[in-house]
């Protein structure tokens, strides 16, 4: 990385970490400006390019959305010119470009961001709530009634909507029905507690050559450890990693999560070596497809793209017959977040408006048009996916039991990662805590170490929720890096769903 790029990352990350920092997107603007224009131009960007990265998305915009929108405007006596400026770069480069454009009050009118970037950009002043950019029409859009409240959280920060999420995903438990039958477990398995998962794991342990439970752990698994393991379990323990502006420290909820890890790996129900391998996650996919893992926590990406009998990276010809799926249970019935008995985590992209657009009303009209039932169905034609719209899902997923299950059962109970700059480092701290437990540390010691490190990441104990009562085992907080050393972490991101990385 050259000097100029380091300065770019530093400037953007400082802005994201300090609300009053650099920016310009936060200046007041009139949502009515350009409202009555009979001729206007708009631009769209996302990390997609025809013939390259996410080519289907690029083709959908260029060949479906733009012609249809321009024709609809022409029918109203308005001349609209919409241009798509596709990108085909890695996610960090794409994110940096968006940040620089917004910082300088330039860039396209409509853009896609990873949902986890929304809060970060909002804190920097690069994005503003739709209700401020557009005014009343933003809250009056009829599409909101078809997007579950839980899914709307993907595009929200501190209770305000910043864009529209076109699609999302969910985390759940997959299990091998053949192995379950051999272990005397039910074919239609739905655990109601963590104890039920452990009970099934102990039954599967009796089968030779089988790893009962694959619960991602450690730093080699990266964000998969956090998103497919820690965060769903934390939600099941009744807590979110960040809520009401405070981070969840090493209190009882985190100790409970690490306690489950301790039972899985301490009782030989999981393979600790798998969590340490550089390609451990890929190996876990192969082992599940080969019938050597009984239960695996993953995103719906696993079913769609990993063990897909035709196109999967770990093809499983008998997937539809031999693989079952279930919701993540809370620690005990009613003990999950919002009093839920079942929980999940989701990710995805969000389509947002540039607050500096010259035509906020027309830009929102185009944004809403892109997320209309007709355009949503056009986007998913031939490649069914879980859209954010329940009305569309009922139509396009009718013949797909698995995606219907995720849309109907998972999305209403899901939660999302906090879209703030400190999250990537907090995620690594959680990964390290699981690694410590797998290596034999007690949940209490690992939680205490995590809590200390968390304070160093988020700016002190004042930004951490008060710890509940319970043992607080002293532990060294480990090396504390300065802000300059931590800056790149705030800019790392992965467009959730594009490669199943989160």
N, C-alpha and C positions, 0 to 999 in steps of 0.2 A: 504494500500500500504506500503510495507516494505521499509527500508532504501535503500537497493540495487536498488530496482525498481525506487525509487525517483531519485537516482543518474543517472540511465540510462535515464530517461525521461529528466532530466535537461541537460545532456550532449548532447542528440540528439536535444533538442529544441534550446539550445544555438547555436549549429552548424547551425540549420535552420534559426535562426534569424540573425546570423552574417556570411556573406559570407566567411570570412577568418578564420572561426572557425575550430573546429575539423573536421576531415574527412580524406580522403586519396584517395577517388575515383577520385579526380581531377588531379592526376598526369598524365603526358603525356605518351601516349602509342602508339604503332605502329599498325595501323589498318590492316597492311598486315601480322602480325605475325600469323603463323600457317596456312596461306592461302592454301598452297599446300599439307597439310597433307592428307595422304591416309587412316588414321585411327584417329578418334577423338571421344571424349565424351562430351555431353552437358547435362545440368540439367535444369528443369523447376519447378517453384513453383507458386502457387497462393492460395488464401484462399479458398480452395475447397478440399474435401476429399471424396472418394468413400464410400457410405453408410452414409454420414454425411452432413455437410454443403456444399451447392452447388454441390451435388453429380453428377449432369448432366455434369457440367464443368469438374470435375475430370475424369469421365468416357470417355468423349470426348477426352481428352488429352491422356489418357492411352490406349484406345481401337481404336481410329481413327487416331489422329495426329502422335503419335510415330511410330506405325507400318508402316503407309504410308510413312512417311519421311525416315525411315530407308531403306525401300524398294526402294525408289527413289534414295537414295545415293548408294545403292548396284548396281543398274542398271548402275551407272556411274563408277563403280569399286572402290567405297569408302566404308569403313566400319564405320558406325556411330552407336554409342551407346547413346541413349537418356533416361534419367531417370526422372520420375516425382516425386517430393517431395511435396506431398499435405499437406496443413494445414487445420485445422478445428477449429480455435480459434476466439475470438472476434476481431474486426477490429483494435483496439488499440494495442493489443498484437501482431498481425500480422505486423502492421506498425513498432512497436518497434524492432521486430526481423529483419526486412528488413534493418532498419537504422543501427543497430549494425553490421550486416553482411557487408553492404557496407562500413561502417566506417573502418572496419578491412580488407578491400579488399578481402573479402571472399563472400560466398553466391552462389546462383545458377546463371546460365548464363542468364536465361530469367525469368522475374517475372512480376506479375500484381500489379499495384498500382492504387489507386483511382486517377482520374485525378486531384483532388484538392491537391494531394501531390506532383505533378511533380515539380512545382516551388520551393516548400519547400526543396525537396531533391536536386534540382539543386543548390540552394543557398548554401546548406551545402557542395557541392562538391561531393555528393554521386552519382549523375547521370551526364552524359555529353551528349551533342547533338549527335544524330545518325550520323551526318555528320563528327564528330570528332572520334567517336568510330569505324565507319565502312568505312568512306571515301565516294567516289563517288557513290558506289552502293546504299547508303541510299537514296539519292535524285533521283536516276535513277529508283527506283522501279515503275513498271507500275501500281501498285495498287493505287498510289496517285491520278491518274486522275479520279478514281471512288469514292473518298472520298471528299465530299464538303469541301471547304476551311474553312467554319464555324466549321465543325466537327473536322477538323485537329487541330483547336485551343485547343481542349481538351487535346491533347498530346504535346502542344507547350508551351514554356516559353520564353519570350522576343524575339519572332520571330523565334525561332529555334525548330525543332521537336526533341522530346526526345523518342518517341515510336510510336506505332500504336494503335489507339482506335478501338477495335473490334465491339463495339456497343455504342449506346447512347440513349437518350430519349428527351422528350420535354415538355414544359409547355403550357397549353392552357386553354380555358374557356369551362366548361361543363354547359349545361342548360337543364331544364326539359321541353320538348315540350308540355306536357299536361298543365302544369302551364302557359306556354307562350300562348297557345291557349285560356285559360280562361281569361288571362289578355289582350287579343287582340294583342299579339305580333306575329311576323312572325315565321313560323316553321323553315325556313332556315336563322337563325339569324347570322349576322356577323357584330359586331359593328365596326365602323370606327374611333371612338374616345372614350375618357373616358366619354364624355358627353352622348354618346349613351348607355353606360353601366348604367349610372345613370338614364337615361330616362326609360330604361327597368326595373330598380330596382323600380322606383316610380310606374310603372304600376303594378308590382308584389306585391307591398305593399298593394294594395287594396284587395288582397286575404287573407281571414282570416286563421290564423295558419301557415302562410308561411313566412320564412325569405328570403327576396328578393336576397341578395348577401352574400355569404360567402367568405370574403377576410381575409385570415389568418393574425392574429395580435398577439402581445404580446410575452412574453417569454415562456409561457406554451406550445405554439405551436413549440417552438424551431426553428430549421433550416427550418421547413416548412413555417414559417412566412417569412423568408428571401427569400427562393428559390421559393415559390409559389406565393408570393405577392410582397415584396419590390423590388427585383431585376428585375423581368419582367416589373414592373411599372417604375423603374428607367431607364431601357433601353428604355421604351416608352417615357420617358422625355428627351431622348437624351444623357444619360450619363451611364457609367459603373462605378462600385464601385471602380475599380482601373484601371488606364490607363496611359501608358508611365511612369510607376514608381511612379505615384502620386495617392493618395487616394482621392475620392470625399467627400468633407466635407459637411457642412450644408448649402450649397448655394441653388440657385433657383431650381435645379433639385430635390434635396431632399425635399425642401419645397413643390414643386408641388406634389410629391408622398404622403407626409403626408397630403397635402390638400385634396387629393382624399379620404384618410382614414377618414379625418374629415367629409367629406360630407357623406360617406357611413354610418358611425356610428352616426354622429350628426343628420342626417335626419331619423334615425331609419330604415335604409335599411339593416343593419347587426345586429347580435345578440352579443352585447358586452360581455355578461356573458360567452358565448361559448368560447371566446378567453382566459378566465381566468381559465378554468377547466383543470385539469391534463390530462384528457382523451378527451379534447375538439375536437381534430382532428378526433379521432375515432367516436365521437358523431356526428360530421358534416357529416361523411360518412354515418352513419345510417340515419340521417335526410334527406339527399339527396335521398338515396335509398327508403325512405318512402314517397317521394314526398313533403317534407316540406322545401326544399331549392330550390330556383329558379336558381341561377347562382353560380357556384363554380370554383375557380381557382385552378388547380392541375396539376400534371404530368400525362403522359400517363399511368403510373402505376395505377392510379385511375380506368381507364377503364379496363385494363388488369387483375388486381388482386383484386381490391376492390369491384366493382359492377358487376364483372363477374357472370353471371347467374348460373354457375355451381360450380366454385371454389372460388368465392369471399368471403372476410371477411364480406361484407355487400351485400349479393346477391341481385340483382335486376333482377327479371325474365323478365321484360319488357325493359331491357336496350336497346336492338337494335332498338326497336320501339319508345321509349319515351325519349331517351337521345340524345341531339344534342351537337356538339362541334364546337368551333370557335377559331380563332387566337386571341391572345392578341393584341389589337390595340395600336398604339402610342397615346400619349396624344391628338394629332391632326395629320391628314395625313402629312407624310413627316417629322414629328418631332422626330422620334425615332433615335436610334444610326444608324450611317452610312446613315442617311437620309431616313430610312425605315418608312413605314406606319404601319407595323406589326412587332412584336418582340416575342422573347421567351428566355427561359433559358434551358440549358441542363446539364447533368452530365454523369458519366460513368467511367469505368475503362480504363486503358492504359497498354498495354504490352510493357515493356521496356527491354533494354539490360544492363546487368552488365558491366560497363566500364572496369572491370578487367578480363573479360573473356579471356581465352587463345586462343580462336578461334573466333574472331569477325566476320569474313566473314561467317563462317558456322553458327554462332549464328544468324546473320541477315537473312541468307537463311532460317533457321528454323522459325524465326519470320515472315518472309514474307509468308512462306508456311502455317503457322497457320492462316494467314489472307487472304489466297487465296480464290477464289470463291468456289472451291470444299470443302475446310475445313470449310468455313463459313456456307455453306449450311448444312454440316454434323453437325455442332454445333447447328443449329436452327431446325433440323429435329424434327417434332412433336410439337415443342413449338415456333411458329413464334414470332420473335421479330424484332425490328428495328436495323439492323446492320449498320455499318458505310459505307458500300459499296452500292452505288446506283444501280449498275448492279445486285447485289444479291437481293436487296429489290424489284426490279421490278418483279423478279421471285417468291420469296417466299411470298410476301405480296399481290399478285395479287387478291386473294380471300378475302382480309381483308380490307374493305373500311377505317376503322379507322386508322390502322397502315399505310396504304398507304397515308392517309391524313397527318399524322405526318411526314412520310419520305419525301413526296413531297413538303409539304407546310411549315412545321415547321423547319426542319433541315437547309434549306438554309438561314434562317434568324436568327438563334439562336446565343446565346452567352454563356460564361462560367464564373464560379466563379474564382477569382484569386487564384492560387495554391501557396500561401505564408503563412508563419507561423502565421502572425497576423490576418489572415482572420476570424478564429472562434470567436475571441473577437470583431472584427468589426461587425460581424453578430449579436452578442448579443446586441451590442450598437444600431443597427438598430431595433432589436426587441423591445428594451426598448423605442425607440422613437415612434414606433407605439402604444405601450401600453399607453404611455403618452397621445397621441392624442385620443385614444379610451376613456381614462379616463377624457377627457375634456380639456387638455392643447391645446394651439393654435399650429398650424403647425410651426409657426415661433419660438416659444419658444422651442418646442421639437427638431427642427432642430439645433438651437443654442446649446442646451445641448449636442446633438449628436456630433456636430462639436468639442466642447471642449473635450469631452471624446475621440473622435477619435485621437486627437493630442497626448493624453496621451498614447494611445495604440500603435501608429505607430512611436513614437519617435520624436514628435514635429511637428510644423507647416510647417517645411521645406519639410516634406514628404506628405503634403496635397496640392492638387491643389488650386491655388488662388481662393478665393471666388468671385462669381460674385456680381454685385450690388444688393442690396435689404436690407430689414430691418434685423438688427442683434440684436435680443433681448437678453440682458444679462441673463445668467442663471448659477447657480452653476454647475461646472463640475462634481460634485459627487466625491466619493472616488477614488483616483488613486492608483491602485495596483502596486507594484514593479515588476520587471522582474521575480524574483523568484516565486512570487505568480501566475504569468501569464503563466509559462512554460507549464503546462499540457494542456492548451488550444490549443497550437500549434500542439499537437499530436493527438487531437481528430479528428476522421474522420469517414466517413460512406461510404462504397462501394456503390456508387449511383446506384440505381436500384435494389439492392439486397433486400431492404426492403422498398423502396420508401421513405427513410428518408430525402432525400434532394431534 
